[in-house]
């Protein structure tokens, strides 16, 4: 519970520091991307605080690269 509140407080601090500058300079794309990544970070932080299973990006990379590796091994042999 405390970690979830800490995540939300940190996100609020980031928003208070960064977003007014984006708004004043009318950097709408940067504001949108920053907000998107902040929301993803908040979601993953709260999920981790609640001990929910959080996806591991390394597993996705392995699933993508393993078939490519097997294909290259078939073409070029073991390396």
C-alpha positions as CSV (number, residue, x, y, z in Angstrom):
1,X,0.0,0.0,0.0
2,X,2.7,2.4,0.9
3,X,4.8,1.6,-2.2
4,X,1.7,2.3,-4.4
5,X,1.2,5.7,-2.7
6,X,4.9,6.4,-3.3
7,X,4.6,5.6,-7.0
8,X,1.6,7.9,-7.3
9,X,3.4,10.7,-5.4
10,X,6.5,10.4,-7.6
11,X,4.3,10.5,-10.7
12,X,2.5,13.6,-9.4
13,X,5.9,15.2,-8.8
14,X,7.1,14.4,-12.3
15,X,3.8,15.9,-13.7
16,X,4.2,19.0,-11.6
17,X,7.7,19.6,-12.8
18,X,7.6,18.5,-16.5
19,X,4.1,19.0,-17.8
20,X,3.7,22.8,-17.3
21,X,6.8,23.4,-19.5
22,X,5.4,21.1,-22.3
23,X,2.1,23.0,-22.0
24,X,3.7,26.5,-22.2
25,X,5.9,25.6,-25.2
26,X,2.9,23.8,-26.8
27,X,4.8,20.6,-27.3
28,X,1.8,18.4,-27.6
29,X,3.5,15.3,-29.0
30,X,6.1,15.4,-26.2
31,X,3.4,15.9,-23.6
32,X,1.4,12.9,-25.0
33,X,4.4,10.6,-25.1
34,X,5.5,11.6,-21.7
35,X,2.0,11.1,-20.3
36,X,1.7,7.7,-22.0
37,X,5.0,6.5,-20.5
38,X,4.1,7.9,-17.1
39,X,0.8,6.1,-17.1
40,X,2.6,2.8,-18.1
41,X,5.1,3.3,-15.3
42,X,2.3,4.1,-12.8
43,X,0.4,1.0,-13.8
44,X,3.4,-1.3,-13.6
45,X,4.5,0.2,-10.3
46,X,1.2,-0.3,-8.7
47,X,0.9,-3.8,-10.1
48,X,4.3,-4.7,-8.7
49,X,3.2,-3.1,-5.3
50,X,0.1,-5.3,-5.3
51,X,2.3,-8.4,-6.1
52,X,0.6,-9.0,-9.4
53,X,2.5,-10.7,-12.2
54,X,4.3,-8.1,-14.2
55,X,5.4,-9.0,-17.7
56,X,9.1,-9.4,-18.3
57,X,10.4,-7.8,-21.5
58,X,13.3,-10.2,-21.7
59,X,11.0,-13.1,-22.2
60,X,9.5,-11.3,-25.2
61,X,12.9,-10.7,-26.7
62,X,13.8,-14.3,-26.3
63,X,10.6,-15.4,-28.0
64,X,11.3,-13.2,-30.9
65,X,15.0,-14.0,-31.3
66,X,15.0,-17.7,-30.7
67,X,13.3,-18.6,-34.1
68,X,15.7,-16.2,-35.9
69,X,18.6,-17.9,-34.2
70,X,17.4,-21.3,-35.3
71,X,17.0,-20.1,-38.8
72,X,20.5,-18.6,-38.9
73,X,21.9,-21.9,-37.4
74,X,20.2,-23.8,-40.2
75,X,21.6,-21.5,-42.8
76,X,25.2,-21.0,-41.5
77,X,25.6,-23.8,-39.0
78,X,26.4,-23.5,-35.3
79,X,28.3,-20.4,-34.3
